[in-house]
Amino acid sequence: MCYVSNHYTCDPTAIAEKISKTQVNRKLIPDIDGSIAIAQLVAYNLIDIRVKGAWSGRARLQLHAHVNAPVADLPVRRTLHGLHFIADLTLPYGRVLYDYKNGR
């Protein structure tokens, strides 16, 4: 987001509502021999959210090359919007939606 130019203050309550929705991560943890020990789809909901500040405005996206995440190879055609917020929150234990190793 730009340092000074054209930024707008956002409603902290609306930001807290957005980030309190269910979020999903894929968890892959290798075993000591390099094989996959844990392969799960995990969901969690952030709790105790206190948004200290939130701003929106123009933004730029900069992606760096990484061997395990080749997302930087994707073309960025345009950036629509930028949102920055500062918050205190708690990440509780998640729940397993699907276990790829056990098939359930």
N, C-alpha and C positions, 0 to 999 in steps of 0.2 A: 504494500500500500504506500502511497505517496506520503512523504514526511509531513507536509503542511497543506498542500494544495487540495482543495475540494473534498474534504472528508466530512462525514456526517455521523452524528451520535445515534446509536441504535438503542432500542428499548431492551434493557437487561432482562425483563421478564420473558420477552419473546425469544431471546437467545437461550435462556435457561430451558424453555419448553422444547426448543429444537434439539439441544444436546442431551435432554433427558429421555428421548425416544430410544428404542431398542437399537443397538449397534451390533454388527456381526463381524467376527474375525475368523480367519482360517488359522488354526494353530498346528504347525508342523515342528516337531521336536525330534532331532535325530538321536539314535542310540549310540553307544560307545563305538560300535563298529561301522557307523555311517548309515546304517539302515534307518528307516523311519520307526521311531518308538511310539510316538503319539501323532495322530492325524485326525483333527476334529474341527468341526464348525461350531464356534462358541458364540453365544449371545450374552450381552450384558446391558444394564441400564445404569448410567451414572446417577449418583445420589448426593445429597448435601451440596447442591450447586448454589454458589454465591457468585454472581457475575459482578465484577468490580468495575468494568468498563467495556464498551463495545462500540466499534466504529466501522463504517463502510465507505467505500470510495473506489477510485481507480486502482488497478493492481497490475502486477507483472508476475508471470510464472516462470521460474527457472528450475529446470530438471537436470540432475547430474547423473551421469552414467554409473551403473552399479551392476556387478556381475550377477547378483541374485535377483535383481529387480530391473529388467530392461525397459521400464516405463519411459525413460528418457528418449528412447527411440521413437516414441509416438509423436506425430506432428501436433503442435499447438497452433491451431488456426486463428483463434482469437480468445481473449480473456474477457468474460462478460462482467464480472463483479468481484470485488475484494471485500472480505470481512475479517476483522481482527477483534479478538476479545481476550480479556484477562479474567480468570475465574479461579476460585477455590472449589474443588470437587473431590468426591471420593469414588474410586473405582472398586466396586464390590466384587465378590466372587461371581463368575459367570455361570451359565448353564449350557450344557452340551446339547446342541441341536441335532448333530449327526456325527457319529464316530465312523470314520472311513475304514479303520482297521477291523472293526467288529461288524460293520455293515448295519448298524442300527443308530 
